[in-house]
Amino acid sequence: MQIQQTQTTSRDLIERWIVQHVLEGRSNEELEGTMFVYGNEAYTLEQTSQGALSIKEHSVSKVIVFRKKEDADPANMCRACGLDYSSFKEAIECCADVD
């Protein structure tokens, strides 16, 4: 079995995250203001005048993220994009191509 990382852009990951949370029943109002960090890129979700979500990029030179130990729940979460899955296997296969 060979595992290769796929080229996924930050916007692709954000859009997948949005879809997952909308399917779980979250509204655009609940998702608005969410901040995403991908490498040294930062984005927030903003609601447009039509009510749709827009991904706004922020200019940053360096990003440091500190996480509290008790906030980490990596059980069935993809470590690359943060999407939740029903099994650990699905989570580790999320952002990888498995041959």
PyMOL commands that place a pseudoatom at each C-alpha (Angstrom):
pseudoatom trace, name=CA, resn=MET, resi=1, chain=A, elem=C, hetatm=0, pos=[0.000, 0.000, 0.000]
pseudoatom trace, name=CA, resn=GLN, resi=2, chain=A, elem=C, hetatm=0, pos=[1.366, 3.379, -0.993]
pseudoatom trace, name=CA, resn=ILE, resi=3, chain=A, elem=C, hetatm=0, pos=[0.106, 6.628, 0.514]
pseudoatom trace, name=CA, resn=GLN, resi=4, chain=A, elem=C, hetatm=0, pos=[0.557, 9.920, -1.324]
pseudoatom trace, name=CA, resn=GLN, resi=5, chain=A, elem=C, hetatm=0, pos=[-0.504, 13.355, -0.116]
pseudoatom trace, name=CA, resn=THR, resi=6, chain=A, elem=C, hetatm=0, pos=[-2.936, 15.020, -2.485]
pseudoatom trace, name=CA, resn=GLN, resi=7, chain=A, elem=C, hetatm=0, pos=[-2.606, 18.670, -3.399]
pseudoatom trace, name=CA, resn=THR, resi=8, chain=A, elem=C, hetatm=0, pos=[-5.501, 20.295, -1.583]
pseudoatom trace, name=CA, resn=THR, resi=9, chain=A, elem=C, hetatm=0, pos=[-5.828, 24.039, -1.443]
pseudoatom trace, name=CA, resn=SER, resi=10, chain=A, elem=C, hetatm=0, pos=[-6.868, 25.934, 1.642]
pseudoatom trace, name=CA, resn=ARG, resi=11, chain=A, elem=C, hetatm=0, pos=[-10.097, 27.012, -0.057]
pseudoatom trace, name=CA, resn=ASP, resi=12, chain=A, elem=C, hetatm=0, pos=[-10.934, 23.380, -0.911]
pseudoatom trace, name=CA, resn=LEU, resi=13, chain=A, elem=C, hetatm=0, pos=[-10.516, 22.425, 2.745]
pseudoatom trace, name=CA, resn=ILE, resi=14, chain=A, elem=C, hetatm=0, pos=[-12.623, 25.359, 3.923]
pseudoatom trace, name=CA, resn=GLU, resi=15, chain=A, elem=C, hetatm=0, pos=[-15.379, 24.549, 1.435]
pseudoatom trace, name=CA, resn=ARG, resi=16, chain=A, elem=C, hetatm=0, pos=[-15.396, 20.885, 2.540]
pseudoatom trace, name=CA, resn=TRP, resi=17, chain=A, elem=C, hetatm=0, pos=[-15.598, 22.020, 6.181]
pseudoatom trace, name=CA, resn=ILE, resi=18, chain=A, elem=C, hetatm=0, pos=[-18.531, 24.328, 5.360]
pseudoatom trace, name=CA, resn=VAL, resi=19, chain=A, elem=C, hetatm=0, pos=[-20.402, 21.560, 3.531]
pseudoatom trace, name=CA, resn=GLN, resi=20, chain=A, elem=C, hetatm=0, pos=[-19.877, 19.142, 6.428]
pseudoatom trace, name=CA, resn=HIS, resi=21, chain=A, elem=C, hetatm=0, pos=[-21.228, 21.617, 8.977]
pseudoatom trace, name=CA, resn=VAL, resi=22, chain=A, elem=C, hetatm=0, pos=[-24.177, 22.712, 6.809]
pseudoatom trace, name=CA, resn=LEU, resi=23, chain=A, elem=C, hetatm=0, pos=[-25.127, 19.045, 6.363]
pseudoatom trace, name=CA, resn=GLU, resi=24, chain=A, elem=C, hetatm=0, pos=[-25.008, 18.733, 10.170]
pseudoatom trace, name=CA, resn=GLY, resi=25, chain=A, elem=C, hetatm=0, pos=[-27.633, 21.485, 10.352]
pseudoatom trace, name=CA, resn=ARG, resi=26, chain=A, elem=C, hetatm=0, pos=[-25.517, 24.547, 11.175]
pseudoatom trace, name=CA, resn=SER, resi=27, chain=A, elem=C, hetatm=0, pos=[-26.751, 27.842, 9.723]
pseudoatom trace, name=CA, resn=ASN, resi=28, chain=A, elem=C, hetatm=0, pos=[-24.689, 30.433, 7.855]
pseudoatom trace, name=CA, resn=GLU, resi=29, chain=A, elem=C, hetatm=0, pos=[-25.160, 32.763, 10.837]
pseudoatom trace, name=CA, resn=GLU, resi=30, chain=A, elem=C, hetatm=0, pos=[-23.557, 30.161, 13.129]
pseudoatom trace, name=CA, resn=LEU, resi=31, chain=A, elem=C, hetatm=0, pos=[-20.625, 29.635, 10.747]
pseudoatom trace, name=CA, resn=GLU, resi=32, chain=A, elem=C, hetatm=0, pos=[-19.997, 33.334, 10.104]
pseudoatom trace, name=CA, resn=GLY, resi=33, chain=A, elem=C, hetatm=0, pos=[-16.841, 34.600, 11.789]
pseudoatom trace, name=CA, resn=THR, resi=34, chain=A, elem=C, hetatm=0, pos=[-15.144, 31.198, 11.841]
pseudoatom trace, name=CA, resn=MET, resi=35, chain=A, elem=C, hetatm=0, pos=[-11.393, 31.602, 11.315]
pseudoatom trace, name=CA, resn=PHE, resi=36, chain=A, elem=C, hetatm=0, pos=[-9.237, 29.097, 9.441]
pseudoatom trace, name=CA, resn=VAL, resi=37, chain=A, elem=C, hetatm=0, pos=[-5.452, 28.830, 9.450]
pseudoatom trace, name=CA, resn=TYR, resi=38, chain=A, elem=C, hetatm=0, pos=[-3.607, 26.928, 6.730]
pseudoatom trace, name=CA, resn=GLY, resi=39, chain=A, elem=C, hetatm=0, pos=[0.160, 27.246, 6.967]
pseudoatom trace, name=CA, resn=ASN, resi=40, chain=A, elem=C, hetatm=0, pos=[0.761, 30.989, 7.074]
pseudoatom trace, name=CA, resn=GLU, resi=41, chain=A, elem=C, hetatm=0, pos=[-2.606, 31.810, 5.520]
pseudoatom trace, name=CA, resn=ALA, resi=42, chain=A, elem=C, hetatm=0, pos=[-5.618, 32.998, 7.524]
pseudoatom trace, name=CA, resn=TYR, resi=43, chain=A, elem=C, hetatm=0, pos=[-9.256, 33.158, 6.396]
pseudoatom trace, name=CA, resn=THR, resi=44, chain=A, elem=C, hetatm=0, pos=[-12.623, 34.019, 7.935]
pseudoatom trace, name=CA, resn=LEU, resi=45, chain=A, elem=C, hetatm=0, pos=[-16.165, 33.312, 6.845]
pseudoatom trace, name=CA, resn=GLU, resi=46, chain=A, elem=C, hetatm=0, pos=[-18.312, 36.370, 6.173]
pseudoatom trace, name=CA, resn=GLN, resi=47, chain=A, elem=C, hetatm=0, pos=[-21.928, 36.503, 5.154]
pseudoatom trace, name=CA, resn=THR, resi=48, chain=A, elem=C, hetatm=0, pos=[-22.736, 38.445, 1.968]
pseudoatom trace, name=CA, resn=SER, resi=49, chain=A, elem=C, hetatm=0, pos=[-25.737, 40.752, 1.594]
pseudoatom trace, name=CA, resn=GLN, resi=50, chain=A, elem=C, hetatm=0, pos=[-27.519, 37.831, -0.133]
pseudoatom trace, name=CA, resn=GLY, resi=51, chain=A, elem=C, hetatm=0, pos=[-26.919, 35.598, 2.913]
pseudoatom trace, name=CA, resn=ALA, resi=52, chain=A, elem=C, hetatm=0, pos=[-24.274, 33.339, 1.322]
pseudoatom trace, name=CA, resn=LEU, resi=53, chain=A, elem=C, hetatm=0, pos=[-20.925, 32.653, 2.980]
pseudoatom trace, name=CA, resn=SER, resi=54, chain=A, elem=C, hetatm=0, pos=[-17.797, 34.218, 1.535]
pseudoatom trace, name=CA, resn=ILE, resi=55, chain=A, elem=C, hetatm=0, pos=[-14.207, 33.191, 2.335]
pseudoatom trace, name=CA, resn=LYS, resi=56, chain=A, elem=C, hetatm=0, pos=[-12.142, 36.279, 3.136]
pseudoatom trace, name=CA, resn=GLU, resi=57, chain=A, elem=C, hetatm=0, pos=[-8.342, 35.989, 3.107]
pseudoatom trace, name=CA, resn=HIS, resi=58, chain=A, elem=C, hetatm=0, pos=[-6.293, 37.940, 5.652]
pseudoatom trace, name=CA, resn=SER, resi=59, chain=A, elem=C, hetatm=0, pos=[-2.778, 39.191, 5.086]
pseudoatom trace, name=CA, resn=VAL, resi=60, chain=A, elem=C, hetatm=0, pos=[-0.390, 37.653, 7.625]
pseudoatom trace, name=CA, resn=SER, resi=61, chain=A, elem=C, hetatm=0, pos=[3.334, 36.967, 7.544]
pseudoatom trace, name=CA, resn=LYS, resi=62, chain=A, elem=C, hetatm=0, pos=[3.631, 34.356, 10.292]
pseudoatom trace, name=CA, resn=VAL, resi=63, chain=A, elem=C, hetatm=0, pos=[1.014, 32.322, 12.107]
pseudoatom trace, name=CA, resn=ILE, resi=64, chain=A, elem=C, hetatm=0, pos=[1.505, 30.506, 15.399]
pseudoatom trace, name=CA, resn=VAL, resi=65, chain=A, elem=C, hetatm=0, pos=[-1.333, 28.367, 16.787]
pseudoatom trace, name=CA, resn=PHE, resi=66, chain=A, elem=C, hetatm=0, pos=[-1.333, 27.195, 20.390]
pseudoatom trace, name=CA, resn=ARG, resi=67, chain=A, elem=C, hetatm=0, pos=[-3.826, 24.521, 21.367]
pseudoatom trace, name=CA, resn=LYS, resi=68, chain=A, elem=C, hetatm=0, pos=[-4.910, 23.506, 24.828]
pseudoatom trace, name=CA, resn=LYS, resi=69, chain=A, elem=C, hetatm=0, pos=[-4.267, 19.843, 25.511]
pseudoatom trace, name=CA, resn=GLU, resi=70, chain=A, elem=C, hetatm=0, pos=[-7.859, 19.306, 26.669]
pseudoatom trace, name=CA, resn=ASP, resi=71, chain=A, elem=C, hetatm=0, pos=[-9.226, 20.808, 23.414]
pseudoatom trace, name=CA, resn=ALA, resi=72, chain=A, elem=C, hetatm=0, pos=[-7.534, 18.190, 21.244]
pseudoatom trace, name=CA, resn=ASP, resi=73, chain=A, elem=C, hetatm=0, pos=[-9.814, 15.315, 20.212]
pseudoatom trace, name=CA, resn=PRO, resi=74, chain=A, elem=C, hetatm=0, pos=[-7.966, 13.672, 17.322]
pseudoatom trace, name=CA, resn=ALA, resi=75, chain=A, elem=C, hetatm=0, pos=[-9.799, 10.346, 17.497]
pseudoatom trace, name=CA, resn=ASN, resi=76, chain=A, elem=C, hetatm=0, pos=[-11.649, 10.444, 14.171]
pseudoatom trace, name=CA, resn=MET, resi=77, chain=A, elem=C, hetatm=0, pos=[-10.482, 13.796, 12.818]
pseudoatom trace, name=CA, resn=CYS, resi=78, chain=A, elem=C, hetatm=0, pos=[-8.284, 14.294, 9.764]
pseudoatom trace, name=CA, resn=ARG, resi=79, chain=A, elem=C, hetatm=0, pos=[-5.066, 15.876, 11.012]
pseudoatom trace, name=CA, resn=ALA, resi=80, chain=A, elem=C, hetatm=0, pos=[-4.598, 17.772, 7.739]
pseudoatom trace, name=CA, resn=CYS, resi=81, chain=A, elem=C, hetatm=0, pos=[-7.995, 19.427, 7.262]
pseudoatom trace, name=CA, resn=GLY, resi=82, chain=A, elem=C, hetatm=0, pos=[-9.880, 18.880, 10.517]
pseudoatom trace, name=CA, resn=LEU, resi=83, chain=A, elem=C, hetatm=0, pos=[-12.961, 17.140, 9.090]
pseudoatom trace, name=CA, resn=ASP, resi=84, chain=A, elem=C, hetatm=0, pos=[-14.687, 14.603, 11.347]
pseudoatom trace, name=CA, resn=TYR, resi=85, chain=A, elem=C, hetatm=0, pos=[-15.270, 10.997, 10.318]
pseudoatom trace, name=CA, resn=SER, resi=86, chain=A, elem=C, hetatm=0, pos=[-17.058, 7.995, 11.765]
pseudoatom trace, name=CA, resn=SER, resi=87, chain=A, elem=C, hetatm=0, pos=[-13.869, 5.899, 11.874]
pseudoatom trace, name=CA, resn=PHE, resi=88, chain=A, elem=C, hetatm=0, pos=[-10.149, 6.445, 12.431]
pseudoatom trace, name=CA, resn=LYS, resi=89, chain=A, elem=C, hetatm=0, pos=[-9.412, 4.750, 9.084]
pseudoatom trace, name=CA, resn=GLU, resi=90, chain=A, elem=C, hetatm=0, pos=[-11.579, 7.238, 7.172]
pseudoatom trace, name=CA, resn=ALA, resi=91, chain=A, elem=C, hetatm=0, pos=[-9.878, 10.112, 9.002]
pseudoatom trace, name=CA, resn=ILE, resi=92, chain=A, elem=C, hetatm=0, pos=[-6.347, 9.062, 8.059]
pseudoatom trace, name=CA, resn=GLU, resi=93, chain=A, elem=C, hetatm=0, pos=[-7.378, 8.398, 4.451]
pseudoatom trace, name=CA, resn=CYS, resi=94, chain=A, elem=C, hetatm=0, pos=[-9.091, 11.797, 4.085]
pseudoatom trace, name=CA, resn=CYS, resi=95, chain=A, elem=C, hetatm=0, pos=[-6.228, 13.869, 2.619]
pseudoatom trace, name=CA, resn=ALA, resi=96, chain=A, elem=C, hetatm=0, pos=[-4.211, 10.968, 1.267]
pseudoatom trace, name=CA, resn=ASP, resi=97, chain=A, elem=C, hetatm=0, pos=[-4.451, 8.842, -1.881]
pseudoatom trace, name=CA, resn=VAL, resi=98, chain=A, elem=C, hetatm=0, pos=[-4.285, 5.159, -0.977]
pseudoatom trace, name=CA, resn=ASP, resi=99, chain=A, elem=C, hetatm=0, pos=[-3.228, 2.723, -3.699]
for i in range(1, 99): cmd.bond("trace and resi %d" % i, "trace and resi %d" % (i + 1))
show_as sticks, trace
zoom trace
